[in-house]
Amino acid sequence: MRNQGSSASLIELALIIVLIAIIVMAILLIIGDDLRLWIVNTLQGFLASR
């Protein structure tokens, strides 16, 4: 009986991780270009000041 409980909790954990990954991917699709431009501008500013 204990193995069934632990395998069920592993499945639940895997489903939660997949759900979080889908949410993160959706957010990156929405703000991906803005985030990329911000990172590039920040790095250029940092490297130009050196």
C-alpha positions in Angstrom: 0.0 0.0 0.0 2.8 2.4 0.8 4.2 2.2 -2.8 0.9 3.2 -4.3 0.8 6.3 -2.1 4.4 7.3 -3.0 3.9 6.7 -6.7 0.7 8.8 -6.6 2.5 11.7 -4.9 5.3 11.4 -7.5 2.7 11.7 -10.3 1.1 14.7 -8.6 4.5 16.3 -8.2 5.2 15.7 -11.9 1.9 17.2 -12.9 2.6 20.3 -10.8 6.0 20.7 -12.4 4.5 20.3 -15.9 1.8 22.9 -15.1 4.4 25.4 -13.8 6.5 24.8 -17.0 3.5 25.5 -19.2 2.8 28.7 -17.3 6.4 29.9 -17.5 6.4 29.1 -21.3 3.2 31.1 -21.8 4.6 34.1 -19.9 7.8 33.9 -21.9 5.8 33.8 -25.1 3.9 36.9 -24.1 6.8 39.0 -22.8 9.7 37.2 -24.5 10.7 39.9 -26.9 10.5 42.7 -24.3 12.5 40.6 -21.9 15.1 39.8 -24.6 15.5 43.5 -25.5 15.8 44.4 -21.8 18.6 41.9 -21.3 20.4 43.0 -24.4 20.2 46.6 -23.5 21.3 45.9 -19.9 24.3 43.9 -21.1 25.3 46.5 -23.6 25.1 49.2 -21.0 27.2 47.1 -18.6 29.8 46.3 -21.1 30.0 49.8 -22.5 30.7 51.2 -19.0 33.7 48.9 -18.5 
